[in-house]
Amino acid sequence: MITPSAGHRPLDVRALVEPVDRSAVLADPSHGPARRSTAVVVVGTLFGAVLGAFALSLVAVTIGLVLTLITQWVYGALDVSPSFALVPWLTVPVVVGIGALLVVGVRRGNARRHERSYRLSRFAAANGIDFTPETRDLDRPGSIFRIGVGGVVRDVLRTRGPHPVEIGSYASQENSTRGGSHSWDYLAFPLDRTHPHIVLERRRTRDARGTVAPRRPLRSLDLSLGSGLDDRVRVLGPRAAQDVARRILSVEVVMPLLGAPVSAEIIEDRFYVYSRTPLVTLDPATWEWLLRLVATLSSALGDGDERGAAGPRHEPPGPLPSPRRSTDRWVVRALLLYPVAATAAILVAALLARG
């Protein structure tokens, strides 16, 4: 399991990829937070239905106007008196189709979220890890948990023992009238004592994009790590943290982080790795990468003042695997094909009217 120890057994990733029973997914109580009350569900459903009907009416009006303009242009180009009888026949099917796609998309999205939590809970159980689908307990020292409002931590996997490693996803809303949201995945590794606030960002180079930490320490300065790392990373912290930064952010710690679009933070007694790219996924390759990263950090950080001086060396994690893309490309193709088909239908009708 994922554990900060010298030895570990391979991850059991079968729950991430093997077929699942749909009835078991729906019956599993760990796929989400506590069920909402009936009143909340009813009000939410009615509110969603009203908003959906309003949105579809706007879509219908917009499509109708566009088709009307296309009809006027095509019939005018062919010097034929415009006939708008075809516009409703082309508008209604696409509006109904979009409505059906929205309903199917919402249902499939809910089903995927339930399946994701079900798979992650089974994956955690198979590897001796605790799994929490969702929590609003933000009593964590990491800076991301102070960003935005309405923050929630989802899909939290936490190892057992006196020095647990935690992996999860944090999301919150922008604390302003502009709207927007924040989303970070994180890995939290325990340190032996409290340390000054230090962040590490990757510099932009010809071979890699730069990364920015969620928040920077107050009254921070650029710290030097030496060992040829200053050209590839930027470390910020108070002047008094110079020795601490060099001791903790050794080559063994920093080099594995350069293979992924991540930033890092030392705050209180935690070492955080932050990523905009999902870390909590159903991709076995990503979990294997995390296992190697935790093993490397354990070897470099887990031995008190003699960090990295003893213990077995682990295979570097290498680059972070790219997330898998959605396979629902047929929806995009159908939406792109419709304007072409509608224009062709109007053109054919105009040619018939002219003939």
Disulfide bonds with the S-S distance in Angstrom:
none
